[in-house]
Each structure stands twice: as structure tokens, then as C-alpha cells.
Amino acid sequence: MILAQVLGTVVSTRKDRGLTGLKLLLTREVDGAFEPTGNYVVAADAVGAGSDELVLLAQGSSARMTEVSREKPVDAVIVGIVDVVEIAGADAYLKRAAKAR
């Protein structure tokens, strides 16, 4: 899985029928310090993620294992919204603190 930040929504009026009804979000991968790595990924949203949220991405064949993405032509799907990241017993990321910024 990959940590990423949601940047916004991708709208595509012309697409494969298999993508109809899927919410597509533009995400940017982040490193262990939650800094952008520069890698952008368009991902199907399986969990109702929103802009600026830190999310978990599944890619490849794993991306087609959610209820939302099963049998769909997707290579990346958001499978979780991160609330807390703990490193060495200390909170390295808190969703509520990130919202306050």
C-alpha cells in the first residue's frame, strides 16, 4: 500500500463503460515524513475520501479487489482514509491536527 494525499477530483465524460459511476481522485504520493514525492496517481475512490485527506492506495491487481472496483479497468484505488500514524510510540500524523492547519 501507498500513502498519498488527495489533491482533487478528476472528471472524465468520455471513458470506458467500466469506469461509469466511479469517483476518480487525483492523489500525490507522500514519503514517511508526509512530504510529497512528486508521483501523481489517479485512483478510484472506494471509501468516500475528500480533498487534502491522507489516504491508503492499493495498486495493481489488488486495486480490483474492492466492492467498488471489482471487474473494473482500474490500476489504483483508495482503500482507506488515515486517521493516525504512530511511529516509535509517538503520533507522527493526526488527521484532526492536519485539518487545523
N, C-alpha and C positions, 0 to 999 in steps of 0.2 A: 504494500500500500504506500501511497504517496501523500504527504501533507501539501495542501495548496490553499490559496486564498481566492475567494470568489471575487471577480472583478466586475462582472455584469452579465447581461443576458444576450444570447445570440438568437437572432430571428432569421429564419430562412423560409420563405414562402414556397420556393421550389425545392423539393427534396424527395428522396426515396420514400415510398409509402410506409416503409417500416419505421420511419422517424416521426410520422404523424402522431401528434399527441404528446411527444416527449418535450420536456422543458430542457433547453440546452443552455449551459452556462459557460462563460469564459473564465478560466481559472489560471492562476500562475503558481507554479511550484515554489515552495519555500524550503529553506535548509533548517538545520537543527536549532538555529538561533532565530527562526521565523522571519528570516530575510529572504526577499525574492531571489530566485536563481536565474530568472530570465526565461525559463521554459514555460510556454503557454500551452494550455490544453483545453479544448472544447469538450465538455463532459455532459452526459445525460444526468439529470438530477433525479435520484430515487428517494430523496428524503426531505425535500422542501427547503433546501438551502437558500440563503439570501446573500445579497451583496456584502462584501467585506468579511464574511464569516470564514473561519479556518475549517477546512473540510478534509475528509479522507477520500482519496481517489483509488479505485481499482481499475487496472488496465488489462488489456489483452483478453484472453478467454474468460478470465474471472469477471470482467465487466459485463458479460452476458449471463450472469447467474442470478441477478436480482429479479423480482417480480416485474419491475418496470422495463428492464432491458432484455429479458429472455427472448431469444429468437429475433433480436433486433440488430441492425448493422451498426453497432457501437463498439468503440475501442476503449472508451473511458466512461466511468460512471461514478457519481458522487454517492458513496455508501454510508457516510457518517458526517455529523457536524460535531466538531471538537469543543468540549466544554472546559477541559483541564488537561494540561500536560505536566506531569511531575517528573523531575529529573533529580536523582540522588536525594529523594525525600523532600525536595522543595518544589513549590509550584513555579514552573517556568513560563506557563501561559494560563491565564484565566479568561474565559470568554467575557465575563462581566467587567473585568478590568479593561479588556480590549474595546468594549463598547463605550467606556467612559472617555477614551482618548479623543 
